[in-house]
Amino acid sequence: MKNEELAARLCRVLILHSSFFISMYKEILKQYWGYDNFRGIQEDIINSIGEGRDTLGLMPTGGGKSITFQVPALAKEGLCLVITPLIALMKDQVQNLRKRGIKALAIYSGMSRQEILVTLENCIFGNYKFLYISPERLGTEIFRIKLRKMNICMITVDESHCISQWGYDFRPAYLKIAEIRNLLPGVPVLALTATATPAVVKDIQERLLFKKENVFRMSFERKNLAYIVRKVENKTGELLHILRSMPGSAIVYVRNRSRTKETTELLNHEGITADFYHAGLDDATKDIRQHRWQAGESRVMVATNAFGMGIDKSDVRIVIHLDLPDSIEAYFQEAGRAGRDGNKAYAVILYAKSDKVTLNKRIPDTFPEKDYIKHLYEDLQYYYQMAMGDGLGCVREFSLEDFCRKFKYFPVPADSALKILTQAGYLEYTDEQDNASRLHFIARRDELYKLRNLGEDVDKLLQIILRSYTGVFTDYTFINEDSLAVRNGLTRQQVYDMLMHLSKMRIIDYIPHKKTPYIIYTRERVDIQHLQIPRSVYEKRKERYETRIKAMVDYVTTDTACRSRMLLRYFGEKNEHNCEVCDVCLGRRTKEAPRKIPMDELRNEILQVLAKQTVTPAGLAEQITIDKEFLLEALHQLLDEKQIVSVDGILQLKKVIS
């Protein structure tokens, strides 16, 4: 009895403990977000991570992922580390949290070393609740040193499918998260994603070192979203027709950067306000265009897949794909940006027969032959004049355009080859990194005072630089032209022109802001005879890529299965009902719908059938597809008029028995 009483008491304590935290979570939700209750699986995820269990949450776009880590983090002592590749999301969420009076910070590309140091120190001493950071920053020495001094209460891994080589968007930097876990024993992990197949779900948990499997799934079904595939040859004509027929905000996805500009110019010429967006634009331009679109000043955003992740606009009425994505995962995420307000929305693919060929061509572009990869590796060594055995730890700025021009490569397969070499462990090929402007004084301090005729504005600019930044005479220092312009009462362009002038005069060495990819050698240069590309990096990944391509082709070429059910089945979700709003379901309903014809025409059709054969009313209904009540009415008329008769339930023309 004692054991039973103890178990009962323990059970009561656990219930009280659970009730207390549920109540506290709801108070936090109400205080900061104004909601009375959680929705979907939010509460289940929050309770799980709140109890210290490693947790994976599968939630579709717009499912309220941020609530699942922000609420439990606010209920805990310490800092929540949020790992995400999305700079737009970092900035947006930090801004939103600060508006609610919650202390949050972010570290992303473009920040100076000093700014990063200050941010990390604030996380140690400033009682902050959230630090957003990109996975690439996890491996830096400065971050790991400071991390040991932080009071981390939980780790959130957003876009967690990026850690899986089985996934469609694998990023090697995510593998560093396991190392971070080893530095923070006992700190639970919350992994979140909107797109994961069953194989990826399992892989995420293994790679994030979950103590035991623990998954919460929200249905990926979007009842308000109609999936449409339009088979057309004139895509631009169909695009204009759709946008003119349907009001509301729209996103048009295309494959490459040049197509974003071409399509935008077409739309603007046709009187449809549009902007374009891709990864090659500078941050200021991206922010301006994103703001214009979100505010409704431009109706359409024409973009590559660089746009959309972390963008919070709930009233997008239509997402149109002019070009096919190379995976169902990518399509589902991009299409899911429509109708996040719960109102009716459309996800439309414009498909031409040539698209299948174009999509399959991406396989050799993404996985060029191994000999090609080895020769590119060799040419890279000549590009940097890297001796055999050298290279380990070397960091080099890299221009793909310049490299391809010098060694006669096409950019797309060359880019893919560098990514495969990254996977194989020979180097790290980074995406474009935002590098803030830097300057270093060449002239000595005492020489500055002797300079004459520089002009009042230039003198003032020099004084502001000297007051604002330290160490400018000993080393390069990161600067911010926008800040200098505001303090000097000038435009950014004027500040830039003055700094360039001072640089030409050899007073300073000025390196303006630019976007630069890097090649980082993770091991010494090897002879191509000894360069090994493992099966797991090449053959296995190529097979998975081919499978994803085939799934995408099957999706657009199939016209017999409900589109929503096809998508859900791909993600391992069984759905027994059709959506009734996709093009396939609507087409089936149209075929199955009874015809509507005039009564005279129907009567003649019945007489024509009976002129050839006698038939039962049921047999007649099989031959004449029409509303049953309408058919019965026509039969009654013909029987009353004695044009036809019924003998033992068999319908015949009157003349047959006369």
Protein Blocks (a to p, Z undefined) as FASTA:
>chain_A
ZZmmmmmmmmmmmmmmmmmmmmmmmmmmmmmnopabdehjlmmmmmmmmnopacddddde
hilmmmmmmmmmmmpgcjdddddfblklmmmmmmmmmmnopacddddehiafklmmmmmm
mmmmnopabdcddfklmmpmklmmmmmmpccfbdcdehklmmpmkbmkbcfklmmmmmmm
mmmghiacddddfbdcfklmmmmmmmnopabdcdddddfbdfkbccdddddfblmlmmmm
mmmmpgcjdddddfblmlmmmmmmmmmmnopacddddfkbcfklmmmmmmmmmnomambd
cddfkboghpacfkbfbdcdfbdcfbfklmmmmmmmgoklopacdddddddfklmmmmmm
mmmmmmgcfklmmmmmmmmmmmnopaehihihpacdddfklmmmmnopafklmmmmmmmm
mmnopaccddddddddddddfbdfklmmmpghkbjklmmmmmmmmmmpghklmmccdddf
klmmmmnopafklmmmmmmmmmmnomaccdddddddddddfbdcddfklpccdfklmmmm
mmmmmmmmmmmmmmmmpckbcfklmmmmmnopacfbdfklamklmmmmmmmpccdddfkl
mmmmmmmmmmmpccdfklmmmmmgcdfklmmmmmmmmmmnomacceehiacdfklmZZ
